Amino acid sequence: SYLVVDTGFWIFGKKRLIPAGVVSAVDHDSKSVHVNMTKEQIKSAPDYDRDDWNDQSRTRHSDYYATYYGVR
């Protein structure tokens, strides 16, 4: 239900967890994912850290994206 994306250089290479439903296209040649979100929405999303993934971080992400997409 979520994808982990590397934001690249535009917010210093942070990883973000985004709802799979916001993906509009995947360009394999350029290794890019196009999403129906603004840079500001992604930049404001909670940080994603695989080594620190727990119920609290899962709730933080769900609450953030519910604001925009009703995702829980």
Buried (B, 14 or more C-beta within 10 A) or exposed (E): EBBEBEBEEEEEEBEBBBBEBBBEEEEEEEEEBEBBBEEEBBEEBBEBEEEEEEEEBEEBBBEBBEEBBEBE
